[in-house]
């Protein structure tokens, strides 16, 4: 599908990944309808899309995906729907399971119903590596069993299953992307790299849950956005699931050491605390399917991505 200049609809458009996606779509001369409720889970999202407001091809609707009538009305004329709106946070979901489920499951159902009603040509659903739980094999392919540890992971898996049900029963073209630990400028303040950087710049020791030898497949945000757009453009991927990751992983201890180097702090000694039971020990994406079928190829090294994040962090009020 030729995506350029098409009318598209982005839920969660003011969030971390969503705002980067919107900027890339505007570069493609798309007409972008941004849909976001600006939830107070974390504040300060308005600046994420401030520059976009100057673009005549950009429109914002401040509303909730739980409001089906407004959602469906706003989606009229959209050819592609990027569904990124969610209640994020593994730890948050443990303490707030109802909100997580309502937003991520009922909200996703609303998006699918509205997309079917408006006869959109493609829905791209942002899922998560959290659906895997503790994978038996690394790197982890899309065929790995899905046994999520957290309410968040379970809610994302439920969203995936609704997507596949709409594809199989209603013929709604849906593609599912399992993002792996996306990081970069505008990253949410509850995420590890953001918290580690803040602590170090304030002269404090970063807190690590566990021994720091847990690993993550850190995916730079521009690479995640590229994979998302490729999934929308592909004509043969409806009903399929793809890992979107870097195809490599690093330990949390290595992250802290590299941040210390970039920040000029030298060797940094973290404070280790008890491991959280819902924390996945490892994420490591097998990205061969996305590479072969979508042409996905992450371009940003972890060190370069961290440097970009630190530069943004230092130049942004917090």
Secondary structure by P-SEA (a helix, b strand, c coil): ccccccbbbbcccccaaaaaaaaaaaaaccbbbbbccccccccccccccccccccccbbbbbccccaaaaaaaaaccccccccccccccaaaaaacaaaaaaaaaaaaaaaaaaaaaacccbbbbbbcccccccccccccccccbbbbccaaaaaaaaaaaaaaaaaaccccbbbbbbcccccccccccccaaaaaaaaaaacbbbbbcccccbbbbcccaaaaaaaaaaaaaccccccbbbbbcccccccaaaaaaaaaaaacccbbbbbbcccccccccccccccccccccccccccccaaaaaaaaaaaaaaccc
